Every structure is written in C-alpha cells, then in structure tokens.
Amino acid sequence: MAVGASSVTVPKDPGEGPAPGPGPDGGTRSLPGRLWPYALAALPLALLAAAAYLGRYVRPSADEWCFLPVVRDEGMLGLVHKFYFTDNGRVGNGLLVGAYAEFPVAGHQWYGLVSGVLVLGLLWALTSLVLRRAGQSVPRGVPLLAAAMATAAILFATPNTYKTFYWPAASVSHTVAPVLAAAAAIPLLRASGRRGRTVALAVVFAVGVFMGTLSEEASVVALVVLAALVLLAHRLLVAPVRRYARLWAAAGMAGVAVGTLILVTSPGSRHRRSRFGADSASMLAPDTLIDAAKAFVHILGTVLTTWTYLGAVAAGVLVGLLARPRPGAHRVLEPARPGLLLGAGALVFLVSGYLCTVITYPVFGARVITTERTWNDYLIVWVVLLVAAGALLGRALRRHGAAGALPAALAAALCAVTVVGLALPLSELGGKMRVRAERWDRQDAVLRAGAAAGERVMPYTPTKVGSMLEPFAAGGKRIWPAQCVADYYHLDKVTRGTRLP
C-alpha cells in the first residue's frame, strides 16, 4: 500500500481533513508528521486502558449491596419500581443501574471499560463535529488526541477516581450522565436537512426527559448550558441557523422539565425529601444559599489548584496550532470571539456549579465539599472550557507567527507530563483495589458457604476502598447497609466481624 494511502487504513474522523501542508505547525506530509498525533494520543489511551484493566478488582459496596438483591430477585424492572416508589424517583437511573446489576460482580468489573469507551467515543465525535461546523480542518488524529486528554481529565483528575470511574452507581449519575447530555448535540451538528433537524429535535427532547429522571445535577447543568445557547445564539451562530438552534435548545429544556416533573412528583422523591428534610423551602433558605456558596468556593479552590487539568489546555493548544480553515466548508459557528466564548463558558461553569451545590447541600450539608462525585456533573463544563481556552491560545499563537515546532512540542510535553501525573495515583489506587478484591473474595466464599450450610447469622468485616461506605463504619455505629449484605447472601443478619477470613 502506498504511503500516501493512510486514509485507507485509518478512517477519517468526522471534521478532520488532510494535513494542512508542510511545516512544523501542522504540517509536514511525511509519515512521522502524519502519525505523531496518534502517537501522542496513545498516552492517554494507554492510561484509559490501564484503568479499565484495573476494573477487574472492582467489587460491590455501599448502595450496590442493596441494588443487587433486588435485581436478582425482581429483575431490572423491580429496581426501577423500587427507585420510583421508594428510593428517589430516578427511573432513568434505575434502568442504568439495573443494566450492570444484572451481571452482579462481572457487571461491576466491566463497567469501567464500557463507560470509558462510551465517554471517549462521544467526546471524540463531538470534537470532530464541532471542528467541522466551525469550518476548521485538522490533521488526522488530533480530534482523538483532544478527546482522549479530555476524557482522562474528566475521569482521573478528580480527587476521588474510585467514585468517579469505578463505582458504577455514582458514575451513571454524575460522570456518564453529563456526557450523555452533551451527546444530544451530535444529531444537531450532523443535521443537514429538514428530516435531520426533526430527528435532532426529537433526540434532544428524549434525552432531556431521560436526563430529568437520571440525575438532578446533570439536568441543572444541561438547563444552564441550553439557556446560554438561547441567549447567545446571535453571537455564536450564523444567522440562518439561529432560530432553529434556539428551538432545539427549547426542546431540550422542555424535555428536562418533563423528566424532572416525573421525578419530583414520584413517591420515591417525596420520601427522599422528607427523609433528608430537603424540600424546596429549605433549599432556598438564605442560610442554605450562603452555606452552599461557601462550600462551592472551597470546591473551586480544589479544582483550580489541580494541575493535571492542564493536560486539557495543552490538547486544546495543539488543536488551535494545527487547525486551518476548510475551503468551501458549510460553517454554522461564527468566527471565535475569545472574550465572549471564555466569558460565557466561565459563567456557565460557575452558575451550574453553584446551583448543583445548592440542590445537594440539603442532603449532604457541609460534607458536599468531600462528596466529590457530585462535582463531576459540572466539571465536564470545566474541562471543555479548558480545551476551548487552549484552542484559542493556539490560534492566537499561530496568527502571531509563533506556531513553530517549539509551542507544539511544549504542548505535547505537557500532555505527556499530565498523563504521568494521572498515572501515579491511579497505580496506587489499583494496588488498594487489588488488596480489597482479594479480601472481598475470601469473605464472599465464606459467607456463601455458610449460607449454603444453613447459617442464618454470620459476621461481616468491612473491606473499604476509595472512601466507600461499608457496614459497621464509624467504629461499628453506622450499621447501613448491613441488612442489604445479609439479603445478598440469603442470611437473616450479619454482625460486625473483627477479622477477615
């Protein structure tokens, strides 16, 4: 096969084009020049692969002790019924949780791989389509690089990777949920005729309804983003598509409203609000709003000082350095206005983050600053903002004649350093997960054997990892979810064990 036929073996990404031309800025038509984006993308992809491999050490804990017996005895619909009528009203959440709980331990082990591939694939498609709709062409592999770095930042730059990536119950609500919401834009970006636009409207409405029953926090973020699109369409989009884009955003907001109505009127949601005292009055009380603001400032302090997010900026810089106008492109995005884009993005991030903190504060109180999984719904906005900021910086460097090999090399080096910075704590976490898995498996075998032999009460020793809840925490004072553990093993009761089998 001819060297110049690389597009035969490596499919084009939507929105990608041929290398812009010779030169270090995006440049060279040589084989190394075409392959280096893939080589650099291999670093975050290898990190994702390693993280997925460590998923073999994931075992049930916390809420999942309670989910698994229900799905085993009543199936996925039994869990959906329990969520709607008893727990929280999250019908969509029950469907996703039930999907992996159908395969008890194996579902937990494979969840990281499946969710990681899903997040990466959706972000890759979005990156490619946004570049196309902006009338830009980049070398093959660059959208994959940007999406892989963004995925790594979303999943592993968090203070608690276990709850963000490995704990399925948290991931479906706060990690995968906002990415699914963002993916509703894919049909919009691909629509080219009346039929395509109709499909895009139907998809965003359906996704909105599902999001409303999946995650309150992701719904809040979606509403803020869609509202910003309605308000700024005349500044961001070319005139022929503005009216339709506003209609699309309104359809998404209507879908979220319908889904949220289904959730908040459910018996499960009413029961949860009464249990935590989290009614609308307490949520909007001045003290709650002030305390939530203080908590959000504390969260911002953690996020803004997490240096590994710089990998997203570096990937964006490479996009900006290498992008070139696509001749004859059907562009729907107005030429980028850095101040407007970054200002609007920052405002969306701050508003959505604060509102998410407000709605979670009545449940978690001051612990919201350590309940990192609830941050992930709006941290996707933060990562996208950083990639956009990097792209605008790269474009500015290119326009001022500074787009030589040195800026690209520095950005690539920062990507590599970031991956190393994310890999070290992941490796440490993997060791802890392996130890927990070995202990969990030994205890699991003993409990199953005891139950099969007719035992009705047996001791259970907590096996913790990633700040997950286990029975008999706080020195044995916190019993939950001990009864769920007993149900899982067909026992009447488990007592606090003091030593592992």
Secondary structure as GFF3:
##gff-version 3
##sequence-region A 1 501
A	DSSP	three_ten_helix	3	5	.	.	.	ID=ss1
A	DSSP	alpha_helix	6	9	.	.	.	ID=ss2
A	DSSP	alpha_helix	31	54	.	.	.	ID=ss3
A	DSSP	three_ten_helix	55	57	.	.	.	ID=ss4
A	DSSP	alpha_helix	64	82	.	.	.	ID=ss5
A	DSSP	pi_helix	83	87	.	.	.	ID=ss6
A	DSSP	alpha_helix	91	101	.	.	.	ID=ss7
A	DSSP	alpha_helix	104	133	.	.	.	ID=ss8
A	DSSP	beta_strand	136	137	.	.	.	ID=ss9
A	DSSP	alpha_helix	142	156	.	.	.	ID=ss10
A	DSSP	alpha_helix	161	161	.	.	.	ID=ss11
A	DSSP	pi_helix	162	166	.	.	.	ID=ss12
A	DSSP	alpha_helix	168	174	.	.	.	ID=ss13
A	DSSP	alpha_helix	176	183	.	.	.	ID=ss14
A	DSSP	alpha_helix	185	190	.	.	.	ID=ss15
A	DSSP	alpha_helix	194	212	.	.	.	ID=ss16
A	DSSP	alpha_helix	216	236	.	.	.	ID=ss17
A	DSSP	alpha_helix	239	264	.	.	.	ID=ss18
A	DSSP	alpha_helix	267	276	.	.	.	ID=ss19
A	DSSP	alpha_helix	280	283	.	.	.	ID=ss20
A	DSSP	alpha_helix	286	304	.	.	.	ID=ss21
A	DSSP	three_ten_helix	307	309	.	.	.	ID=ss22
A	DSSP	alpha_helix	310	322	.	.	.	ID=ss23
A	DSSP	beta_strand	324	325	.	.	.	ID=ss24
A	DSSP	alpha_helix	338	364	.	.	.	ID=ss25
A	DSSP	three_ten_helix	365	369	.	.	.	ID=ss26
A	DSSP	three_ten_helix	372	375	.	.	.	ID=ss27
A	DSSP	alpha_helix	376	399	.	.	.	ID=ss28
A	DSSP	alpha_helix	405	452	.	.	.	ID=ss29
A	DSSP	beta_strand	457	460	.	.	.	ID=ss30
A	DSSP	alpha_helix	473	476	.	.	.	ID=ss31
A	DSSP	alpha_helix	482	488	.	.	.	ID=ss32
A	DSSP	beta_strand	493	496	.	.	.	ID=ss33
###
